[in-house]
Amino acid sequence: MISAEKTQAHAPVPAAETRDDTDIEIVDWDGPDDPANPYNWPKAKKCIITAVALFATFTTMMNGTILTVAHEAINTEFHVSDAHFPHSYWPVTSWALGGSLFSFVVLPLMEDFGFRPAFLGTYLAFIVFLVPTAVARNFATLVATRFVGGGCVAILANSTSSVIGNVWAGDRARTLPMSLWIALYLAGSSGGPVVGAAIHAHLPSWRWIAYCELAWYGAAFPLYLLLLPESRGAVVLAGRAAALREGRGRPNAFTAAELEARGTRLSVAARVLDSARRPLCMLLTEPVCMVCTLMAGLIIGNTYLFTQSAEQVFAALYGFDPVAAGYAQAAVVAGEAVGWLLSLLSARLYFASAARNVEVPGTPIPEARLYVAIPAGFVGMAGGMFVYGWTSWASVPWIAPAVGLAMVGAGNTVVIIGFADYVVDAYAKYAGSSMGAVALGENIFAAFLPLAAQPMKIRESSPFMKEAMLEKRMQSKVEGEP
């Protein structure tokens, strides 16, 4: 699901350079301080645009998991059973598979057509497909519309990385917004059950979750329409060249990128295939990319796995209903907030490593991105899983496994931020393609790993499940006595 793009500023050339042999006018920025260049926009404007894009990431990512707390109501209405297989998770599996496909097909086209039209068009399509989700009359319709919705969300959430790369120049300037983007990306997925629980607890039908989504996503559209301008420099330049051709009688005014595109003359389908080929090749041939993809996929898969396992633990051992179990997952969000703060320490260590780099003096060491991520993986991810698993006893207060969830959330955030930055640094020229491979792995793990929650769940044969079942039976007997 998570992808990133590392944008480098082009060396400025004169605004209009005429070639005598072809009479072609090359349009570029008016020097390094051209105010139309997104890198030169006022800081306040860049902060507002970044904040709005981050808000879009957080709110749209909630769509993936927000329905998980209502699975019992959905199963009852559509006559779906989880007795032998977690069929209620298919709407989320479909959602994640849509994200893996759409991100491969549509995200590369943003480079040619720009961020703004792709974002706004995708957002409208997302809202449109929320309607059949809300009024679905059968389970197949729900699953199918969620596929398209997941594809739209993958584009919307991942486009924020392009906005950050387009308006903030240099690694130091991008560090804070990029870490916020990844943290909010994870928090949106983890917070979906919490928001869904709040809605489902107070409104009569699971459909009200989709109705509320329609309301707040629709209300946010004018915000994006007004506050998200085109931020891709090449597209802004292309607009300047088009204005010169159409309004000022200079028909030979083109940007260098436009001339290069005219020379290749690739169709849209060919460009999509070419963009998709490199991430797949890197995933299969680059060991670093492969390992980072597996780690990122495991993290995202675990985030979605908790939407299934948390309810099983808190319901079986502590008597939580699906809504209360959804609230319990706020522990993951709290842990992710702590993890984001720790990632800022990781960034400080990374930039400080430039003083120790003897191979390329003055340049930070890429492996320094992992100084905090590796121990966070052991303490947060592995340690949190240990706490979550070994404190899940009916005799232990529910807060103990919740602490384990928070530890996993913190570890996940630190690790995925560190690995994402490391991949971007290691494959600077092909950063977008390497992160495209990582995003593919994330979506596949998110789609299928949670399906294993039911086979892995606590069974009645385990000692603590026997204890919980015995307590429930004794309570039922007491309540049934006159």
C-alpha positions in Angstrom: 0.0 0.0 0.0 2.7 2.6 1.0 4.7 4.1 -1.9 7.0 7.1 -2.1 8.6 9.2 -4.7 11.9 11.1 -4.3 11.9 14.2 -6.5 15.1 16.0 -7.4 15.2 19.7 -8.4 16.4 20.3 -11.9 19.2 22.7 -12.6 17.6 26.0 -13.8 18.0 27.0 -17.4 16.8 30.2 -19.2 13.0 30.5 -19.4 13.0 30.3 -23.2 15.9 28.8 -25.1 15.5 28.9 -28.9 17.0 26.3 -31.1 17.8 27.7 -34.5 17.7 24.4 -36.3 14.2 23.3 -35.2 12.8 26.7 -34.0 11.7 24.9 -30.8 11.4 26.9 -27.7 12.3 25.1 -24.5 10.3 26.4 -21.5 11.8 26.1 -18.0 11.8 27.9 -14.7 12.7 31.6 -14.7 15.8 30.9 -12.6 16.2 29.2 -9.3 13.8 31.5 -7.5 10.9 31.2 -9.9 7.8 31.6 -7.6 5.8 29.2 -9.8 8.2 26.4 -8.9 6.5 24.4 -6.1 9.8 24.2 -4.2 9.7 28.0 -4.0 6.2 28.3 -2.7 5.8 30.1 0.6 6.4 27.8 3.6 2.9 28.5 4.9 1.4 27.4 1.6 3.5 24.2 1.6 2.5 23.4 5.2 -1.2 23.8 4.4 -1.0 21.6 1.3 0.9 19.0 3.2 -1.5 19.0 6.1 -4.5 18.6 3.8 -2.9 15.8 1.9 -2.0 14.0 5.3 -5.6 14.5 6.4 -6.7 12.8 3.2 -4.4 9.8 3.9 -5.6 9.3 7.4 -9.3 9.6 6.7 -9.3 7.4 3.5 -7.2 4.7 5.1 -9.9 4.2 7.8 -12.2 3.0 5.0 -10.2 -0.3 4.8 -11.0 -1.5 8.3 -14.0 0.5 9.5 -16.5 -2.2 8.6 -14.7 -5.0 10.5 -16.5 -4.2 13.8 -19.8 -4.8 12.1 -19.0 -8.3 10.7 -21.6 -10.0 12.8 -24.4 -7.7 11.6 -23.2 -8.1 8.0 -23.1 -11.9 8.3 -26.6 -12.0 9.8 -28.1 -9.8 7.1 -26.4 -11.6 4.2 -26.5 -15.1 5.7 -22.7 -15.5 5.7 -21.1 -17.9 8.2 -17.6 -17.8 9.7 -17.9 -21.3 11.1 -15.3 -22.9 8.9 -13.7 -19.9 7.2 -13.6 -16.2 7.9 -15.8 -15.2 5.0 -16.7 -11.9 6.8 -13.1 -10.7 6.0 -13.7 -10.9 2.2 -14.7 -7.2 2.0 -11.3 -6.3 3.4 -9.4 -8.8 1.2 -11.2 -7.4 -1.8 -10.3 -3.8 -0.7 -6.6 -4.6 -0.4 -6.5 -6.5 -3.7 -8.1 -3.5 -5.4 -5.3 -1.3 -3.8 -2.6 -3.5 -5.2 -3.9 -3.4 -8.7 -4.9 0.3 -8.9 -1.7 1.5 -7.4 0.3 -0.3 -10.1 -2.0 1.0 -12.9 -2.9 4.5 -12.0 -0.1 5.9 -9.8 2.5 5.8 -12.6 0.1 8.0 -14.7 0.3 10.8 -12.2 3.8 11.5 -13.4 2.3 12.4 -16.9 -1.1 13.9 -16.1 -0.4 15.5 -12.7 -1.4 15.0 -9.1 -4.5 17.3 -9.0 -6.7 15.7 -11.8 -5.8 12.2 -10.7 -6.5 12.9 -7.0 -9.8 14.7 -7.5 -11.1 12.3 -10.2 -10.2 9.3 -8.0 -11.8 10.9 -5.0 -15.1 11.4 -6.8 -15.0 7.8 -8.0 -14.4 6.7 -4.4 -17.4 8.6 -3.2 -19.6 7.2 -6.0 -18.7 3.6 -5.1 -19.4 4.2 -1.4 -23.1 4.5 -2.4 -23.5 0.9 -3.6 -21.5 -0.2 -0.5 -24.0 1.5 1.7 -27.1 0.1 0.0 -25.8 -3.3 -1.1 -28.5 -6.0 -1.2 -26.2 -9.0 -1.2 -22.7 -9.9 -0.1 -21.3 -10.1 -3.6 -22.2 -6.4 -4.2 -20.5 -5.4 -1.0 -17.3 -7.3 -1.9 -17.2 -6.0 -5.5 -17.7 -2.3 -4.6 -15.1 -2.6 -1.9 -12.6 -3.7 -4.5 -13.0 -0.4 -6.4 -13.0 1.5 -3.1 -9.8 0.0 -2.0 -8.2 0.8 -5.4 -9.3 4.4 -5.1 -7.9 4.7 -1.5 -4.5 3.3 -2.6 -4.2 6.1 -5.1 -5.5 8.8 -2.7 -3.4 7.7 0.3 -0.2 7.1 -1.7 -0.4 10.4 -3.7 0.5 12.2 -0.5 4.1 11.0 -0.9 4.2 12.7 -4.3 2.9 16.0 -2.8 5.6 15.9 -0.2 8.3 15.1 -2.7 7.0 17.8 -5.1 7.0 20.8 -2.6 9.8 20.0 -0.1 13.3 20.0 -1.4 16.0 17.9 0.2 16.0 15.0 2.7 16.0 17.2 5.8 12.9 19.1 4.7 11.0 15.9 3.8 11.9 13.9 6.9 9.1 15.3 9.2 6.2 15.2 6.6 7.2 11.8 5.3 7.3 10.3 8.8 4.0 11.8 9.5 2.6 10.4 6.3 3.6 6.8 7.2 2.4 7.2 10.8 -1.0 8.5 9.7 -1.2 5.8 7.0 -0.8 3.1 9.7 -3.0 5.0 12.2 -5.8 5.3 9.7 -5.9 1.5 9.2 -5.6 0.9 12.9 -8.1 3.6 13.8 -10.8 2.3 11.4 -12.2 -0.2 13.9 -12.3 2.4 16.6 -14.3 4.9 14.5 -16.5 2.1 13.2 -17.2 0.9 16.8 -18.3 4.4 17.8 -20.7 4.6 14.9 -22.0 1.0 15.2 -22.6 1.4 19.0 -25.0 4.3 18.6 -26.7 3.8 15.3 -29.2 1.0 14.4 -27.5 -0.6 11.4 -24.1 -1.4 10.0 -25.1 0.6 6.9 -24.8 3.8 9.0 -21.1 3.3 9.0 -21.1 3.8 5.2 -23.6 6.6 5.4 -21.4 8.5 7.8 -18.4 7.9 5.5 -20.4 9.4 2.6 -21.2 12.4 4.8 -17.6 13.2 5.9 -15.9 12.3 2.6 -18.4 14.4 0.7 -17.9 17.3 3.1 -14.1 17.1 2.7 -14.2 17.3 -1.1 -14.5 21.1 -1.3 -11.5 21.3 1.0 -9.4 19.3 -1.4 -10.8 21.2 -4.4 -9.7 24.6 -2.9 -6.5 23.7 -1.1 -4.8 21.1 -3.2 -3.3 22.8 -6.3 -1.2 21.0 -8.9 2.2 20.4 -7.2 4.2 18.4 -9.8 6.7 20.8 -11.2 6.8 19.1 -14.7 3.0 19.5 -15.0 3.1 23.2 -13.8 5.8 23.8 -16.5 3.7 22.0 -19.1 0.8 24.3 -18.2 3.1 27.3 -18.7 4.1 26.0 -22.1 0.5 25.4 -23.1 -0.4 29.0 -22.1 2.4 30.3 -24.4 1.3 28.1 -27.3 -2.4 29.0 -27.0 -2.5 32.5 -25.7 0.7 34.2 -26.9 1.1 32.9 -30.4 4.2 30.8 -29.7 3.3 27.4 -31.1 6.7 25.9 -30.7 7.0 26.4 -26.9 7.4 23.0 -25.2 9.1 21.7 -22.0 11.9 19.3 -22.2 9.7 16.6 -20.8 7.1 17.2 -23.4 9.6 16.9 -26.2 11.0 13.7 -24.7 7.5 12.2 -24.5 6.8 13.2 -28.1 9.9 11.4 -29.1 9.0 8.1 -27.4 5.3 8.3 -28.4 4.2 5.5 -25.9 0.6 4.9 -25.5 -1.0 5.1 -22.0 -1.1 1.3 -21.9 2.5 1.0 -22.8 3.5 3.6 -20.2 1.6 1.6 -17.5 3.2 -1.6 -18.5 6.7 0.0 -18.5 6.1 1.5 -15.1 4.8 -1.8 -13.7 7.7 -3.9 -15.1 10.5 -2.2 -13.1 8.9 -2.7 -9.6 8.3 -6.4 -10.4 11.9 -6.9 -11.7 13.3 -5.1 -8.6 11.2 -7.3 -6.3 12.4 -10.5 -7.9 16.1 -9.6 -8.4 17.1 -7.1 -5.7 17.7 -8.8 -2.3 17.4 -5.5 -0.4 14.1 -4.7 -2.0 12.9 -8.2 -1.5 13.7 -8.2 2.3 12.2 -4.7 2.8 9.1 -5.8 1.0 8.7 -8.9 3.2 9.2 -6.8 6.4 6.8 -4.1 5.3 4.3 -6.7 4.2 4.5 -8.4 7.5 3.9 -5.1 9.3 0.9 -4.1 7.3 -0.5 -7.6 7.4 -0.2 -7.6 11.2 -2.0 -4.3 11.3 -5.0 -5.9 9.5 -4.6 -9.1 11.4 -5.2 -7.3 14.7 -8.7 -6.3 13.4 -9.5 -10.0 13.5 -7.5 -11.4 16.4 -8.2 -8.6 18.8 -11.9 -9.3 18.8 -11.3 -13.0 19.3 -9.0 -12.4 22.3 -11.1 -9.7 24.0 -14.4 -11.4 23.3 -13.4 -14.9 24.3 -11.4 -13.9 27.5 -13.0 -10.7 28.7 -16.5 -10.8 27.3 -16.1 -7.8 25.0 -18.6 -7.5 22.2 -17.3 -6.5 18.7 -17.8 -2.8 19.4 -15.9 -2.9 22.7 -13.1 -4.9 20.9 -13.0 -2.2 18.3 -12.4 0.4 21.0 -9.6 -1.8 22.4 -7.7 -1.4 19.2 -7.1 2.3 20.1 -4.1 0.9 21.9 -2.5 0.2 18.5 -3.1 3.8 17.5 -1.5 5.1 20.7 1.5 2.9 20.1 1.8 4.2 16.6 1.9 7.8 17.9 4.8 6.8 20.2 6.5 5.1 17.3 6.4 8.3 15.3 8.1 10.2 18.0 10.8 7.5 18.1 11.2 7.8 14.4 12.3 11.5 14.8 15.2 10.2 17.0 16.1 7.8 14.1 16.2 10.8 11.7 18.6 12.7 14.0 20.9 9.7 14.1 20.7 9.4 10.4 21.7 13.0 9.7 24.4 12.9 12.4 26.0 9.9 10.6 27.2 12.3 7.8 30.1 13.3 10.0 31.3 9.6 10.1 30.9 8.8 6.5 34.4 8.2 5.1 33.3 6.9 1.7 31.2 9.9 0.8 32.1 12.6 3.3 29.2 14.9 4.3 26.6 12.4 3.1 24.5 10.5 5.7 25.0 6.7 5.8 21.9 4.9 4.4 22.2 2.1 7.0 21.9 4.7 9.7 18.1 4.8 8.9 18.0 1.4 10.6 19.8 2.3 13.9 16.5 2.6 15.7 14.4 0.4 13.4 16.2 -2.8 14.2 16.0 -2.7 18.0 12.4 -1.5 17.6 11.7 -4.6 15.7 12.9 -6.8 18.5 11.4 -4.8 21.4 8.3 -3.4 19.8 7.2 -6.0 17.3 8.5 -9.3 18.7 8.3 -8.1 22.3 4.8 -6.7 21.8 3.6 -10.0 20.3 5.1 -11.9 23.2 3.2 -9.6 25.7 0.0 -9.8 23.7 0.2 -13.6 23.5 1.3 -14.5 27.0 -0.9 -12.1 28.9 -4.1 -13.2 27.1 -5.5 -15.1 30.1 -8.9 -14.6 31.6 -7.3 -14.1 35.0 -5.0 -11.3 33.7 -6.6 -7.8 33.3 -7.5 -6.8 29.7 -5.1 -3.9 29.9 -2.1 -6.3 29.7 -2.7 -7.6 26.1 -3.7 -4.0 25.2 -0.2 -2.9 26.2 1.1 -5.6 24.0 -0.9 -4.2 21.1 0.5 -0.7 21.8 4.1 -2.1 21.8 3.5 -3.7 18.4 2.0 -0.4 17.1 5.1 1.5 18.2 7.5 -1.1 16.8 5.6 -1.3 13.5 5.8 2.5 12.9 9.5 2.8 13.7 10.4 -0.1 11.5 8.3 0.8 8.5 9.5 4.4 8.5 13.1 3.3 8.8 12.8 0.7 6.0 10.9 3.0 3.7 13.5 5.7 4.1 16.3 3.2 3.6 14.8 1.8 0.4 14.4 5.4 -1.0 18.0 6.2 -0.1 19.4 2.9 -1.5 17.6 3.2 -4.8 17.6 6.9 -5.2 17.2 6.9 -9.0 14.5 4.2 -8.9 12.9 5.1 -5.5 9.4 5.2 -6.9 9.8 1.7 -8.5 11.3 0.2 -5.4 8.5 1.6 -3.2 6.0 0.3 -5.8 7.4 -3.2 -5.2 7.1 -2.7 -1.4 3.5 -1.4 -1.8 2.6 -4.6 -3.8 3.8 -6.8 -1.0 2.0 -4.7 1.6 -1.3 -5.0 -0.1 -0.9 -8.8 -0.7 -0.1 -9.4 3.0 -3.0 -7.1 4.1 -5.4 -9.1 1.8 -4.5 -12.6 2.9 -2.6 -12.7 6.2 -5.7 -11.9 8.3 -7.5 -14.8 6.8 -5.2 -17.0 9.0 -6.6 -15.3 12.2 -9.3 -17.9 12.6 -7.1 -21.0 12.2 -4.6 -19.4 14.6 -7.1 -18.3 17.1 -7.3 -19.5 20.7 -9.0 -22.8 20.8 -11.1 -24.4 23.5 -8.3 -26.9 24.1 -5.9 -24.3 25.4 -5.7 -23.9 29.2 -6.7 -20.2 29.3 -9.6 -20.8 26.9 -10.8 -23.6 29.1 -10.7 -21.2 32.0 -12.6 -18.6 30.2 -15.2 -21.1 29.0 -15.6 -22.5 32.5 -16.2 -19.0 33.9 -18.8 -18.3 31.3 -20.6 -21.6 32.0 -20.6 -21.0 35.8 -21.9 -17.5 35.3 -24.7 -18.8 33.0 -25.7 -21.4 35.7 -25.8 -18.8 38.4 -27.9 -16.4 36.2 -30.2 -19.3 35.3 -31.0 -20.2 39.0 -34.2 -18.9 40.4 
